Amino acid sequence: MPKKKCTIVVLAAGKGTRLNLDIPKALAPLNGKKLVDYTLKACSHLQSDLDLTIGFVLGHGKEKIQAHFDSLYDEKNIKIATQDVQNGTGHALQCYLDQYPETLDQDEIIVTCVDTPLITSEIYDLLINSNKEYNATAISFMTSSPHGYGRIYSEGSGFKIIEEKDCSEIEKEIKEVNSGLYIFKSSYLKKYIKSLDNKNKSGEFYLTDLFKFEENIQALNYKDEKIFLGINTLEQLELASKILNKSKVKELRNNGVIFKDSDNVYIEDDVDIKKGSVIHPNVFLYGTTKVGEEVSIEPGVIILNSLIEKGALIKAYSYIENAIVGQSSFVGPFARLRPQAELGENTKVGNFVEIKKSVLKKGSKVSHLSYVGDAEIGERANIGCGFITCNYDGEKKHKTIIGDDCFIGSDCQTIAPVKIEADSFVAAGSTITKDMPSGSFAIARSKQVTKEGRAKNFLKKS
C-alpha cells in the first residue's frame, strides 16, 4: 500500500519585531537551539507511514535562515518558498503553493508556525489521525486569557475562526481559541485557497478564513494550552525555556538521573546524562555535553560540549568547555578545563588549576594553582603547586612533554618546547629550559646568598 503523501508548511516569514532582536524570529535562541530547530525536530519524528515533505515560507532574514539550514540539515526534503511582502498567513500559504504547485497533488497539507516550539511530533500525529473523516481540522484549546488569539465561534455542527481584531465585544469573551495548527485535504485547499480576501481590520489574507460553517471541518480541542505557547516576546521565550528545561529534567529523572534541586538547574536539549549520576543545584549543562553513569556534579559547575566519563567527580564552581574528563577522575573545586583538555582515567585536577589543549594520562595529578597549556603529561606524574608551562613565545605556541612517573616540585616552570622523560624529578623552584633524559634529576634555581644582620636595612619599624 503506497504511503500517504503529506507536506508540512511552516510559516516562518515574520520579523518578530516584539522580540527586539537583530535576527529573524525563526533564529531566536532557545535552550541550545533555534526556534526553527524545534519545529524541524517535531516534524522529522512523525509516524513512519507518511511520504513527508517539509516546506518553509521565509521572508524577513531569509538568507540567515537558509544559511542555518545549510549548516545543519540535509535539504533534500526541505523546500523553501519566499513571501517577500508579509500579507498574512493565508497569503503565506498562497506563496508556497504558487511556488510548489505540485503540493496540491498530495493527500494532505499541514500548516504550522515556526514560533510554537513546544508542539511535539505526538501533536502532529494526533492531527493527522483525527482528520480522516474531515476536509480540514484546526486544533483549539481553552484558555482563561484569550487575548491575542483567534476565537473558535461555534454554531450548530460548524464553526469559524474570528481573529482578535475582528471580534465583537461578545466574541472576545469566547474561551476556546485557535492554536495556529491546521491540516487540510488538498482537494479542499484547491477549492478555497484562491478565494481568500483581505476584507478585515488588518487588511491581510487570513488562513483562518478557510474554515467555513457549511463545510465538513472540525475544531479539535486539546487539553494542554501551554503546548501551543507562541513566542512573540522575550518573556514568552523565557517561559518556553523554563518549560523545555522542566521537561528535559523529567526525561532524565525517568532515566535514573538524581537531582538535588531540579528547579535550579539548566540543561539544554542535546545534553545526555546516564543513570546514577547526581546533579546538584545551580549546574548548567550546555550543547552536546555527555555525562556517564555515576558522575557527581557539584553546585555552580558549568559544562559546555564536553564528555564526562563514568564515576567522575566535578567539584563546585568548575568550568569545563570542549573537554574530556576520564573515568573516575576528579576536577576542582574552582578548576577550568579549556578546549582540547583531555583527562585520562583516574586523574586529578585540583583547585585553581587551568588546563588548555593538553593531555593528562592515567593517574596523573595537577593539584593546586597551576597552568598547563599545550602539554602532554604521562601516567602517574605528580605536578606540584604553582606549576606553569610557558608555552607562548609571543608568536607561536610550543609543547611541553612530561613522561610517566615524573615528579615536578612546586613553583616550577617549563620553557617550551621541552621534554622531560619518564621517572625524572624536578626540584621545587626550578625553571626547566632543556630536555631531561629518563631517570634524571634537575635543579635550576639561583644560588641562595645570606647576609647576616642586613635585614634592618630593609625592614622599617614604626
Backbone torsions as a table, in degrees:
resi	resn	phi	psi	omega
1	MET	NA	126.6	-177.8
2	PRO	-66.5	149.3	179.1
3	LYS	-71.7	146.5	174.9
4	LYS	-67.0	133.7	179.2
5	LYS	-91.7	129.0	-175.8
6	CYS	-143.6	140.3	172.6
7	THR	-117.2	135.1	170.2
8	ILE	-102.7	118.6	178.4
9	VAL	-100.8	117.5	-178.9
10	VAL	-100.0	120.3	179.5
11	LEU	-83.4	113.3	-173.4
12	ALA	-140.4	34.3	-175.9
13	ALA	-93.1	-9.2	-172.7
14	GLY	-70.7	153.4	179.5
15	LYS	-81.3	-31.6	-177.5
16	GLY	72.0	46.8	-174.5
17	THR	-55.6	-41.8	-175.8
18	ARG	-69.7	-15.9	174.7
19	LEU	-72.4	-22.0	177.1
20	ASN	59.1	40.4	177.7
21	LEU	-116.6	153.7	179.9
22	ASP	-90.6	34.2	177.6
23	ILE	-138.8	156.0	175.9
24	PRO	-63.8	152.3	-177.0
25	LYS	-53.0	-39.6	-176.7
26	ALA	-58.3	-24.0	-177.1
27	LEU	-102.5	12.4	175.8
28	ALA	-59.9	135.2	-176.0
29	PRO	-75.9	139.8	-179.4
30	LEU	-152.3	107.5	174.2
31	ASN	49.8	50.0	175.3
32	GLY	86.4	-2.1	178.9
33	LYS	-130.1	-172.7	171.4
34	LYS	-108.0	158.6	178.6
35	LEU	-50.8	-44.6	-175.6
36	VAL	-62.3	-29.2	-178.2
37	ASP	-65.2	-34.0	-179.5
38	TYR	-69.0	-38.2	176.2
39	THR	-65.0	-44.2	179.4
40	LEU	-63.7	-39.5	178.8
41	LYS	-61.9	-46.2	-179.9
42	ALA	-63.8	-42.8	-178.7
43	CYS	-65.9	-37.6	-175.3
44	SER	-75.2	-10.9	-179.8
45	HIS	-106.5	21.6	177.9
46	LEU	-69.5	166.8	-179.5
47	GLN	-52.3	144.3	-169.2
48	SER	-76.9	-11.6	-176.4
49	ASP	-87.8	27.5	178.1
50	LEU	-116.5	141.1	166.5
51	ASP	-92.3	95.4	-165.1
52	LEU	-104.1	135.0	170.2
53	THR	-119.3	137.7	177.0
54	ILE	-111.2	124.5	-179.7
55	GLY	-122.1	149.2	178.5
56	PHE	-124.4	140.7	169.8
57	VAL	-104.4	113.4	-177.0
58	LEU	-110.6	153.6	177.3
59	GLY	-147.0	-91.9	-179.6
60	HIS	-62.9	128.4	176.9
61	GLY	65.7	29.3	-173.5
62	LYS	-62.7	-31.2	180.0
63	GLU	-65.5	-38.7	179.5
64	LYS	-68.0	-39.9	178.7
65	ILE	-67.6	-41.4	177.9
66	GLN	-60.7	-41.2	178.4
67	ALA	-63.3	-36.2	176.8
68	HIS	-63.9	-45.1	176.3
69	PHE	-59.3	-45.0	-177.6
70	ASP	-60.0	-35.7	-175.0
71	SER	-80.0	-23.4	-170.7
72	LEU	-122.3	-21.4	-168.0
73	TYR	-127.3	149.0	169.7
74	ASP	-77.2	117.0	-170.3
75	GLU	-87.5	6.1	-173.7
76	LYS	-62.6	-26.1	178.9
77	ASN	-112.0	12.9	176.8
78	ILE	-110.8	119.8	178.5
79	LYS	-109.7	140.4	-176.4
80	ILE	-115.7	122.9	171.1
81	ALA	-113.0	158.7	-176.5
82	THR	-117.8	134.0	171.0
83	GLN	-115.5	94.1	-173.7
84	ASP	-67.1	-36.1	176.5
85	VAL	-119.2	124.0	-175.6
86	GLN	-81.4	99.1	-178.4
87	ASN	-110.8	30.0	176.1
88	GLY	106.8	168.7	-176.2
89	THR	-68.3	-36.8	177.3
90	GLY	-64.2	-41.3	177.7
91	HIS	-64.4	-37.1	178.8
92	ALA	-61.1	-44.7	179.1
93	LEU	-67.8	-37.6	176.1
94	GLN	-58.8	-42.4	179.0
95	CYS	-59.6	-44.0	-179.3
96	TYR	-63.9	-46.5	-176.8
97	LEU	-69.1	-31.5	175.3
98	ASP	-66.4	-37.6	-176.8
99	GLN	-84.5	-22.3	176.7
100	TYR	-133.3	68.2	-174.8
101	PRO	-61.5	-23.8	179.1
102	GLU	-63.9	-15.4	178.3
103	THR	-59.3	-35.2	-178.8
104	LEU	-71.6	-5.4	174.4
105	ASP	-89.8	-4.2	178.5
106	GLN	-82.6	178.2	-177.1
107	ASP	-78.5	-49.0	-175.7
108	GLU	-143.0	156.0	178.4
109	ILE	-130.4	125.2	174.8
110	ILE	-99.7	139.2	175.4
111	VAL	-122.3	129.3	178.8
112	THR	-139.6	173.9	-178.2
113	CYS	-114.8	146.4	-177.3
114	VAL	-72.4	-15.4	-173.7
115	ASP	-97.5	22.9	176.0
116	THR	-121.2	74.8	-170.1
117	PRO	-74.1	-10.0	-177.1
118	LEU	-89.3	-7.3	177.4
119	ILE	-70.5	128.3	-175.9
120	THR	-104.2	171.5	178.1
121	SER	-62.4	-29.5	178.6
122	GLU	-62.9	-35.1	178.3
123	ILE	-67.7	-42.0	177.2
124	TYR	-63.4	-41.5	177.6
125	ASP	-61.3	-42.6	177.6
126	LEU	-59.7	-43.5	180.0
127	LEU	-60.4	-46.4	-178.4
128	ILE	-64.5	-46.3	-176.4
129	ASN	-69.6	-24.2	-177.3
130	SER	-87.5	-7.6	-173.6
131	ASN	-100.5	7.5	-172.1
132	LYS	-60.2	-34.8	-176.1
133	GLU	-100.2	7.4	-174.1
134	TYR	-124.7	160.5	174.3
135	ASN	-82.3	-26.9	-179.7
136	ALA	-159.8	148.6	177.0
137	THR	-135.2	134.5	170.5
138	ALA	-116.0	131.9	175.2
139	ILE	-83.0	133.2	178.3
140	SER	-123.1	171.8	174.1
141	PHE	-154.3	160.1	178.5
142	MET	-93.3	138.8	178.4
143	THR	-145.4	147.2	176.0
144	SER	-81.9	-11.8	-179.9
145	SER	-125.9	78.6	-173.5
146	PRO	-80.0	-3.7	-176.2
147	HIS	-55.0	131.7	178.1
148	GLY	95.5	-17.1	-178.6
149	TYR	-96.7	151.7	168.1
150	GLY	-69.7	141.1	-177.3
151	ARG	-94.7	141.9	174.7
152	ILE	-87.7	106.1	-178.2
153	TYR	-99.6	108.6	-176.8
154	SER	-97.3	144.7	177.6
155	GLU	-152.2	113.1	-174.4
156	GLY	65.6	-130.4	179.5
157	SER	-93.0	-3.3	-178.0
158	GLY	-108.6	179.2	177.3
159	PHE	-157.7	165.3	168.5
160	LYS	-140.3	165.8	-179.9
161	ILE	-111.1	123.8	-179.9
162	ILE	-109.7	120.1	-179.8
163	GLU	-68.2	153.6	-174.8
164	GLU	-50.1	-47.6	-175.5
165	LYS	-65.6	-23.1	-176.5
166	ASP	-100.6	2.8	-179.3
167	CYS	-76.6	142.4	167.9
168	SER	-76.1	171.1	179.6
169	GLU	-62.1	-36.2	178.0
170	ILE	-69.0	-43.0	-179.7
171	GLU	-64.8	-29.2	178.0
172	LYS	-65.0	-17.7	179.5
173	GLU	-82.0	-9.1	179.9
174	ILE	-64.8	133.0	-176.1
175	LYS	-96.9	-15.4	176.4
176	GLU	-87.2	124.5	-171.7
177	VAL	-127.8	165.6	-177.3
178	ASN	-85.1	133.0	179.7
179	SER	-84.0	-21.2	-175.1
180	GLY	89.2	10.7	179.5
181	LEU	-115.8	124.4	-172.1
182	TYR	-137.5	158.2	168.4
183	ILE	-136.8	139.9	-178.4
184	PHE	-131.0	140.2	163.6
185	LYS	-67.2	139.2	-178.0
186	SER	-60.7	-35.5	179.0
187	SER	-62.6	-33.3	179.0
188	TYR	-69.4	-43.2	177.8
189	LEU	-64.3	-39.4	178.1
190	LYS	-56.6	-35.1	-176.4
191	LYS	-73.4	-35.8	-167.3
192	TYR	-119.7	-17.9	-169.1
193	ILE	-62.5	-31.7	-178.6
194	LYS	-83.0	-10.2	-176.5
195	SER	-91.6	-1.2	179.3
196	LEU	-62.6	142.1	174.5
197	ASP	-128.3	172.1	-177.9
198	ASN	-112.2	33.8	-179.9
199	LYS	-85.2	72.8	179.6
200	ASN	-150.5	175.8	-173.7
201	LYS	-69.7	-19.8	178.0
202	SER	-90.0	-15.8	-177.1
203	GLY	67.0	28.1	-178.1
204	GLU	-117.4	163.6	176.0
205	PHE	-92.2	110.9	-175.4
206	TYR	-87.3	129.0	171.1
207	LEU	-64.5	-31.0	-178.7
208	THR	-64.5	-19.1	177.9
209	ASP	-70.3	-8.0	176.2
210	LEU	-73.0	-16.1	179.8
211	PHE	-91.4	113.4	-171.1
212	LYS	-122.5	142.6	-177.1
213	PHE	-49.9	-44.5	-167.4
214	GLU	-80.8	-6.0	-175.5
215	GLU	-95.8	162.7	179.5
216	ASN	-82.3	83.7	-176.7
217	ILE	-130.3	166.9	177.3
218	GLN	-143.4	150.7	167.8
219	ALA	-104.4	111.1	-176.5
220	LEU	-91.9	108.1	-174.5
221	ASN	-81.5	125.5	-179.6
222	TYR	-108.2	141.7	-167.9
223	LYS	-77.4	-24.5	-171.3
224	ASP	-108.2	100.4	-174.1
225	GLU	-69.8	-26.2	-175.9
226	LYS	-65.4	-22.4	178.2
227	ILE	-58.5	-29.1	-173.3
228	PHE	-102.8	20.9	177.4
229	LEU	-56.1	122.2	176.6
230	GLY	-94.3	141.4	-176.7
231	ILE	-99.1	100.4	177.3
232	ASN	-118.4	-18.4	-179.2
233	THR	-133.4	164.6	177.3
234	LEU	-67.6	-27.3	175.4
235	GLU	-64.6	-42.8	177.6
236	GLN	-67.8	-34.3	176.4
237	LEU	-62.8	-41.9	178.0
238	GLU	-65.1	-41.7	179.1
239	LEU	-62.7	-42.0	177.5
240	ALA	-61.9	-39.5	178.1
241	SER	-60.3	-43.2	-180.0
242	LYS	-66.2	-40.1	179.3
243	ILE	-65.2	-44.5	178.7
244	LEU	-63.8	-39.5	-179.9
245	ASN	-63.8	-44.1	179.4
246	LYS	-63.4	-39.4	178.1
247	SER	-65.5	-39.9	178.1
248	LYS	-63.3	-44.5	178.4
249	VAL	-60.5	-43.6	179.4
250	LYS	-60.7	-43.9	178.4
251	GLU	-59.9	-45.2	-179.0
252	LEU	-67.6	-41.6	179.1
253	ARG	-61.7	-40.8	178.2
254	ASN	-63.4	-22.3	178.5
255	ASN	-96.7	9.5	171.9
256	GLY	101.3	13.3	176.8
257	VAL	-88.3	136.4	-177.0
258	ILE	-99.2	125.6	177.4
259	PHE	-112.5	131.1	177.0
260	LYS	-79.8	-30.5	179.3
261	ASP	-158.4	85.2	-171.3
262	SER	-68.3	-15.7	177.8
263	ASP	-74.3	-11.9	-175.4
264	ASN	-128.1	46.7	170.1
265	VAL	-133.5	158.1	176.5
266	TYR	-130.8	119.9	-175.7
267	ILE	-133.2	118.9	-175.7
268	GLU	-78.1	166.0	-166.5
269	ASP	-59.7	-38.1	-175.0
270	ASP	-90.8	1.5	178.3
271	VAL	-70.5	139.9	178.5
272	ASP	-124.2	131.2	178.8
273	ILE	-130.8	131.9	-177.9
274	LYS	-88.6	165.4	-174.0
275	LYS	-64.5	150.3	178.4
276	GLY	84.9	-7.6	177.1
277	SER	-77.7	151.1	-176.2
278	VAL	-118.7	124.6	-179.0
279	ILE	-113.7	118.6	-179.6
280	HIS	-87.0	172.8	-178.9
281	PRO	-63.7	156.5	174.5
282	ASN	60.5	34.3	173.2
283	VAL	-97.1	137.1	-179.5
284	PHE	-123.3	117.7	-179.0
285	LEU	-118.2	119.7	-170.4
286	TYR	-115.7	158.5	167.5
287	GLY	63.7	-131.7	-175.5
288	THR	-101.2	27.9	-180.0
289	THR	-57.0	136.9	177.0
290	LYS	-125.3	128.5	-177.7
291	VAL	-118.8	126.2	-177.2
292	GLY	-78.5	-172.7	-179.5
293	GLU	-69.9	146.2	170.5
294	GLU	57.8	33.9	172.8
295	VAL	-88.5	143.5	173.8
296	SER	-116.4	125.7	179.7
297	ILE	-118.6	113.0	-173.1
298	GLU	-81.7	172.7	-174.5
299	PRO	-57.8	146.2	171.9
300	GLY	79.1	7.1	-178.4
301	VAL	-80.4	140.3	175.6
302	ILE	-122.6	125.5	-179.1
303	ILE	-130.6	128.1	-179.8
304	LEU	-122.6	126.6	169.0
305	ASN	46.8	47.0	-174.4
306	SER	-127.5	164.4	177.6
307	LEU	-114.0	122.3	176.9
308	ILE	-115.5	113.3	-171.6
309	GLU	-86.4	170.3	-171.3
310	LYS	-49.5	133.6	171.5
311	GLY	77.2	5.1	-179.9
312	ALA	-72.4	155.2	175.3
313	LEU	-121.1	118.1	177.0
314	ILE	-106.9	107.8	-174.5
315	LYS	-81.9	168.7	-165.5
316	ALA	-53.9	142.9	169.5
317	TYR	61.6	32.9	173.5
318	SER	-94.4	154.6	-176.8
319	TYR	-127.2	119.6	-173.6
320	ILE	-126.9	125.0	-175.0
321	GLU	-135.8	121.7	177.4
322	ASN	49.5	49.6	-175.3
323	ALA	-131.8	169.9	176.9
324	ILE	-124.2	129.7	175.3
325	VAL	-115.1	117.6	-173.3
326	GLY	-73.4	169.9	-176.9
327	GLN	-56.3	133.8	175.8
328	SER	61.5	22.7	177.8
329	SER	-86.1	169.3	-170.3
330	PHE	-133.2	123.9	-178.0
331	VAL	-130.3	129.9	173.4
332	GLY	96.6	-169.8	2.4
333	PRO	-73.7	164.1	177.2
334	PHE	56.2	41.9	175.3
335	ALA	-102.3	157.6	176.7
336	ARG	-130.6	122.2	172.6
337	LEU	-108.9	112.9	-178.9
338	ARG	-89.4	173.6	-176.7
339	PRO	-52.2	138.5	178.9
340	GLN	69.6	20.1	166.3
341	ALA	-78.0	132.1	-177.4
342	GLU	-134.3	110.7	-179.6
343	LEU	-100.4	127.4	178.2
344	GLY	-78.0	-175.0	-177.8
345	GLU	-61.8	136.9	172.3
346	ASN	58.8	36.9	174.5
347	THR	-93.8	166.5	179.3
348	LYS	-134.4	125.6	171.8
349	VAL	-122.3	113.7	-170.1
350	GLY	-92.9	-159.6	-172.7
351	ASN	-70.0	137.2	177.7
352	PHE	57.6	41.4	173.8
353	VAL	-111.3	137.4	177.1
354	GLU	-119.4	128.3	179.0
355	ILE	-120.3	128.9	-179.3
356	LYS	-136.5	126.9	174.4
357	LYS	47.5	49.9	-176.3
358	SER	-140.1	154.7	177.5
359	VAL	-113.9	127.2	171.0
360	LEU	-110.6	117.5	-175.6
361	LYS	-83.9	173.5	-171.0
362	LYS	-46.5	126.0	172.4
363	GLY	79.6	3.6	179.9
364	SER	-80.7	158.6	-174.3
365	LYS	-136.6	133.1	169.7
366	VAL	-130.0	96.0	-161.8
367	SER	-91.3	-29.9	-171.7
368	HIS	-147.9	135.7	159.5
369	LEU	48.0	49.5	-175.0
370	SER	-131.3	157.8	173.1
371	TYR	-122.4	124.0	177.4
372	VAL	-122.9	109.9	-179.2
373	GLY	-128.8	137.3	178.9
374	ASP	52.7	55.9	-174.3
375	ALA	-136.8	161.8	171.3
376	GLU	-131.2	120.1	-177.1
377	ILE	-116.1	126.8	-172.1
378	GLY	-74.9	-178.9	-177.8
379	GLU	-66.6	140.3	173.5
380	ARG	60.9	16.5	176.0
381	ALA	-71.1	146.4	178.0
382	ASN	-119.1	119.7	-177.4
383	ILE	-108.1	121.8	-175.7
384	GLY	-75.8	175.9	-177.4
385	CYS	-64.0	140.0	173.2
386	GLY	76.3	25.8	179.8
387	PHE	-81.8	142.1	178.9
388	ILE	-137.2	129.6	165.8
389	THR	-88.6	116.4	178.0
390	CYS	-86.3	89.9	-167.5
391	ASN	-98.1	-9.3	-171.4
392	TYR	-121.9	125.4	-178.4
393	ASP	-99.0	12.4	-177.7
394	GLY	97.0	-13.6	179.2
395	GLU	-132.2	-44.3	-176.3
396	LYS	-129.8	156.8	173.5
397	LYS	-93.4	143.3	-179.2
398	HIS	-129.8	159.6	-169.6
399	LYS	-105.3	140.8	169.7
400	THR	-105.9	132.5	176.1
401	ILE	-120.7	124.5	178.2
402	ILE	-121.2	126.4	-172.5
403	GLY	-80.9	-178.3	-179.9
404	ASP	-62.1	146.1	170.4
405	ASP	59.6	25.8	175.4
406	CYS	-82.0	153.9	173.7
407	PHE	-122.0	121.4	179.1
408	ILE	-113.0	117.1	-177.1
409	GLY	-68.7	172.6	-178.6
410	SER	-66.5	151.3	174.1
411	ASP	58.5	45.2	176.3
412	CYS	-109.1	156.3	174.5
413	GLN	-131.2	145.4	169.0
414	THR	-112.3	128.0	179.0
415	ILE	-95.0	98.3	-173.7
416	ALA	-73.6	150.7	5.7
417	PRO	-80.8	137.2	179.7
418	VAL	-156.1	150.8	-178.4
419	LYS	-131.1	125.2	176.3
420	ILE	-112.6	112.2	-173.2
421	GLU	-79.9	172.9	-170.2
422	ALA	-55.9	151.3	173.5
423	ASP	62.7	25.5	178.8
424	SER	-94.6	160.3	-178.1
425	PHE	-130.5	126.3	176.7
426	VAL	-112.8	122.3	-177.3
427	ALA	-69.9	150.1	-179.5
428	ALA	-55.3	144.7	176.0
429	GLY	77.6	14.0	-176.7
430	SER	-92.9	148.1	171.3
431	THR	-114.8	111.2	-172.9
432	ILE	-95.4	119.4	-178.5
433	THR	-115.4	-12.0	-176.8
434	LYS	-124.2	152.4	178.6
435	ASP	-60.8	149.2	178.1
436	MET	-120.8	126.2	177.8
437	PRO	-72.1	165.4	-178.1
438	SER	-57.3	136.4	176.0
439	GLY	77.8	10.8	-175.6
440	SER	-90.9	164.0	176.9
441	PHE	-120.3	137.1	178.7
442	ALA	-131.6	138.1	169.7
443	ILE	-133.6	123.3	-173.2
444	ALA	-138.4	77.5	177.1
445	ARG	-145.6	155.5	-176.8
446	SER	-70.5	152.7	-178.8
447	LYS	-65.7	136.2	178.0
448	GLN	-75.9	133.3	175.7
449	VAL	-118.1	124.8	-178.3
450	THR	-115.8	124.8	177.7
451	LYS	-110.1	107.1	-177.5
452	GLU	-68.4	138.9	175.6
453	GLY	77.2	4.0	-176.1
454	ARG	-93.9	-5.9	-177.0
455	ALA	-60.5	-31.0	-178.0
456	LYS	-61.7	-23.0	178.5
457	ASN	-71.6	-16.0	-175.3
458	PHE	-115.4	-19.8	-178.8
459	LEU	-104.2	123.2	178.7
460	LYS	-106.4	124.9	179.5
461	LYS	-95.6	141.0	178.7
462	SER	-75.9	NA	NA
